[in-house]
Amino acid sequence: MVFHPGELWVQERLGQRETVDTWAPRAIRSHMPDQHREMFRQLPFLVAAGRDDRQKHWATLLTGSPGFAQSPSSTTLRIASRPLSGDALERGFRADAEIGLLGIDLYSKRRNRANGTVTGNADGIIDVAVHQSYGNCPQYITRRSWRPFTPGPKEAVAKHAHALDNATTAWIRRADTFFVASGYPRAHSPAGGMDASHRSGAPGLVEVLGKRELLFPDYAGNNFFNTLGNLVMNPDVGLLFIDFERGGLLQLNGRARIDWDSPEVAKRTGARRLVRVDIEDIVVLENILPIRW
């Protein structure tokens, strides 16, 4: 079983169930192929999705020098990193926690997913048992190259809010890339778990409708509908925006509503559906990442 009931429901609704059934079992594996394992080893960051103490969904970055993520076997990852102080997921990756990982090379436009369960978190190492692994196409990825950066000695302080201000509104409006955290517990389905996904487009991709409401388009993809399937079952969603020039993180948590086919969808070029997010919590960490792009 590679899809949970929410994903199957969306595939059926959108007329993709039969098509996906013919090739998804070959694409979604219970192990990582060698090329995925090697790619994770080469990256300076991973996008990670998880749940906080209140079971709210968030996305973040785990960073380190290339090699900080290793794969001792085709079903395990060892990540020598942890969320930064003040991060919404600072305590989110304890043993037995579900974790969604996205390895993405913004320059080569390669991306691979590995979803699993944390089996240990000690001495700065997160051990992950991988349950699902599969690649994504390079479509919609905005190309960037990275370089290491040493932040200043002053420790970043997390800022918390429940509504957008002028600065975070401007941050979102100029973004051409963001990441989504969603999930459906494995306790309810063997094909469940946390999922980290990527979205890109022209600046303005995400529309700010108000201080506590966003909207973003859902474009054509692999027709697995992992994110939409999760949101059908649990509308709790996390969004992550990166300040690529200054190394900041903007983390949002809220509730998602899917607009399947209203006239508003046709007004956005290329959109197949729209996702509206009612914001509940915001965490901002500025000038904190050891990477710049």
N, C-alpha and C positions, 0 to 999 in steps of 0.2 A: 504494500500500500504506500503510494508516494504522495497522495493528496488527502487532505482532511475534508470533512463535509462542506466547509465554507468554500474552499477552492473548487470542489466539484459542483457546487450550486452555481457559482459564477460561470464556470465553463459551460454548464448546461444552459443557463440563461442567455449567454452570448453566442450559443451555437458552435462552441469549440470543443465540446467534450469528445466527440469521436475522433477529431483530428489529433488532439493532444494524446489520447489513449494509444495512438499508433507509435509514438516515438518518445513520450516522456519517460517510460520505464527504462529506456536505454540512456537517457540524458541525466536523470537524477539517480545518483548512486548512493550506496550505503558506505562508501569509502572514497578517498581522494585519489585520483590518478596521479602518477608521478609528476606530470607537468604542473598540476595545481600545487602540489607540495613544494615544488621548487619555486614557484612564483611567490608563495607566501614567504619563503625564506629570503627573497630578494627585496621585499617591500620595506619602507620606513614607517608605514602606518597601516592599521587595519580599522575599518569601521566596525563597531560592535553595537549590538542591540541587546537590551536586557530590561529587567524590572527592578524598581527600587523597593524599599521596605513596605510601601503601600501598594505594591503590585502594579504601579503605573509604568508605562512603556517609555523608554528613552533611548536615544542613540548617542554615541560618543566616538572618540578616536583613542586607540591604543597605539602608542608610538615607541620608536626605538631605532637604533642603527640597524641597517639591513642585516638580517640574521637573528633579530630579536624574536622572530617567530620560527620555530622549528617543528618538523613533523617526524617524530621517532618511528611512527608506523603510518599506514594508510588510513587509520581510523583515529589518530590522535594528533593534537597540536599542543605545543608548549610555548607559551607566550610570555616572554620576559618583560612584562609591562603591567601597568595597572592604571585605572583612571586617575587623573590628577586631583589634588586636594580641592574640594569644593564642587567637583563634578557631580551631576545628578546621579550618576552610577558609581560614585566612590565606593559604596558598599554593595553594589549590585551583582558582583560575580563571586559570591560565596559558593562553597561546595554544594552540588545538586542544583544550582541555578541553571536555567536554560539560557543559552547565548546564541545569538545570530551573528555571524562574521561575514564581512565582505572584504575580499582582497581586491583592490583596484589600482591599476597603474594608469594614472591619468595621462601619461605621455604616450605609452604604447596602446592605450585604450583597451587593455585586457582587464577582465574582471571575473572573479570566481567566488562562489559562496560556499560556506561551510557552516551548517547549523548543528548544534549539539548541546551537551550538558557539561557544566564545570565539574570536574572530578577532584580538583584540589586547587587551593589558592594559598600559597605560603612562600615566604622569602622572595616576594616579588615575581613569582611565577604563577601563571594561570594555566592549569592543565585542562584540556577539553577533549571529551569523547565525541567524535563526529558521528552524527546520525544520517545527515544528508549532505551531498556535495554535488555541485553542478556549475557549469560555466554560463555566462551571459554574453550576448553579442556586444560589439563595440558601439552600437547605435546610441546616439544622443550624448556621448561623453565629450565634455569640453577639455581639450588637450592642455596640459600644464606640465612643467618640469619642476622638480623640487630641489631644495638645498638645505643642509643642516643649519641650524641657528641656535645660538646660546642666549636664552632670555636673560634680562638684567637680574641683579641680585634681589630686587624687591619682589616679594611673593605676591602673586595675583590673588585677589579677593573675589570670591563669587558674589555676583549680584542677583538677588531673587526678586521676582515680580509676578504679578498675575495679569498684566496687560502690557501691551507694547507702548514704548515711548518714541520720541522722534528718532533717536539713534537706532533703536532696533528695527523700527519701521524702515528706515533708509537702508539698513543692512540687508533686510529681506528683499527690498525692491531692486537692489543692484545685483542680487545673487543670480548666477547662471547655473548653480549646482547646489543640490541639497540631498540629504539622506533621510530615509524613513525607517522607523522601528515599529514593528507590529508583531502580533503573536497570537497563537492559540495553543493552550497547554497540551503537552504530550500526555498528561493524565487523562485527557478527553479523547485523544486519538494518537496512535503511533506515528502518524505523519505530521503531528503538530510540533510546536516549538517556537522559538523566537526567530525573527527574520529581519535582516538589514538589507535595504534596497537603495538604489541610486536613482536620482532624477536630474536631468540637465536640460537646458534650452537657452533661449535668449534671455538676457537680463529682463526682469519683469515677469519671469516664468511664474513666480508666486505672487498672487495679488493680495494686497492688504485691504480687506473690506471694512475693517474697523480695528479698534485697539485690542479686540479679543476674537477676531475672526479672520481667517485666511482662506484662500482658494487656490488650488493648483490643478492643472490638467493631467489626465491619464492618457498617455499615447499608446499606439500599437506596440506590442512587445512579443514575448514568447508564448503568450496565451496560457501560461500556467496560472496567472492571476493570484500569485502568492499573497501580495499585499492586500488586494481587494478581498480575497477570500478570508484573510485574517480579520479585516475590518467588518465584514459581514457578521462574523461570529463574536467579535469584540471590538467595538469602535475606539477603544483607547489607542492613541497613536503618539509616537514621538517623532519630532523633526529636528534635524541637525543642520545648521548653517555654519560654514567655516569662513573666517576672514583670512583668505589665502595670503594677503600681503602682510598682515600684522599678527597672524598666528592666534586668532581668537576663536572661541566657540560660542555659538548661540544655540541653546537647547530649549526646545519647546515640548510641552506635553498637553494633549487635549483630547477632544472627542471628534471623531470623523463622521461625516455624512456624505454618502455617495449620490451624486446626481447622474443618473444613468442615461437620460435621453431628453432632458428639457431643452427648450429653445436656446438656453444659455450655452449649451455645449457647442452648438454650431457656430457660435460667435468667436470661438477660439480656434484658430487654424491648427489643424492636425489633431485636436482633442477628440478622444473617443468617449470620454466621460469626464466629470469634474469631481474633485474631492474638496469638501468644505471642512475646515477644522475650527472648532470652538476652543480657543486657548484657555487652559486652566492654570498652568504653571510655566514659568520662564526662569532659566539659569543662564547668566552671561559670565564668561571667563575671557578676559581680554589679555592679549600679548603673553600667552602662556605656553604655546606649543614650541617644541624644539625643531620645528620645520617651517620653512617658508616656501611659497610657490611663485 
